[in-house]
Amino acid sequence: MIDGMDFEEFDQQVQSLRARAARSGYEEIEDFTAIEGLTASAENIAETERALGATLPPQYKAFMMRYGGGQFGFLDLLPIPTADAAHHVDDVVSVSRAEFPDGSFVTVAPVGTGDYWCFPVLDRRCSDEVWFHYHDVDAPTLDAPDFLNFVARRGIQP
């Protein structure tokens, strides 16, 4: 287990998501996938940490190597910059630099309204917690105790 929910429990929820998508017929729609799976290597993640100037949470890094960014159920996760993710205009590094040039947050998912779910950064280390950051209010709020809980609640369970 890494910081709360473990991957075994999370994998069971992912199987449920995949089964629901298959039953609903969404997987047969062109250009739709329940899980896009733009995975990153350990090297990609290390390059991202250097570019951000912050250490990413262990659970998030493991998730990005196992499942990756892009569409994940009902959530759009910003991918780690890789050759496979090059077709995405936005990634974790570009959005984090644009939205938080002071390095106070690392963005992980857009809401679509200019708001983001993020990891707060303190002393060049990302928190395990995921916070919701409103674009027009400087009062971020805690959303989840760790990344797997965040993705399970926001991406798997509508």
C-alpha positions, 0 to 999 in steps of 0.5 A: 500500500502507498499512502492510503488506498492500495493498488489492489483495491484501486485495480478492482475499481478500475475493472468495474469501470472497464466493465461498465464501459463495455456494457454501455457500448462506449468502448465501441465509439470511435476515439473513445476509451475509458482509460487512455493510458499515456504511461510514463517511464521512471526516466520521464518522471525524473525529467518532469520532476527536474523541470518542475523543481519538485518531487512528485508523490510516490503514489502518483509516480506509480500510477503514471507508470502503471496507468498513465495520463489522459482520459481516465473514466470521468476525469482528464489527467494531465499526462507526464511529457513523453513522446506518446503524449506529444499529441496532448497540448497540455501536460503536467509541466506546461500547465503547472508552469503556466498556472503556478509560475511560483511553483506553489502547486503542480497541476494533475487534472483540469476541471474545464473551467480554468480550475485545477486539481493540484498537489501543493508544493512545500520545500520542493516536495509535492504533498500526497494530498490533492487540492482543488484550486479555483482560478479566481479565488486564492483559497484552495481546498482539500479534495482527497488525502491521496491520488488514488482516492482522488482518481477513484472518487472523481474518475471511476465513480461518477 
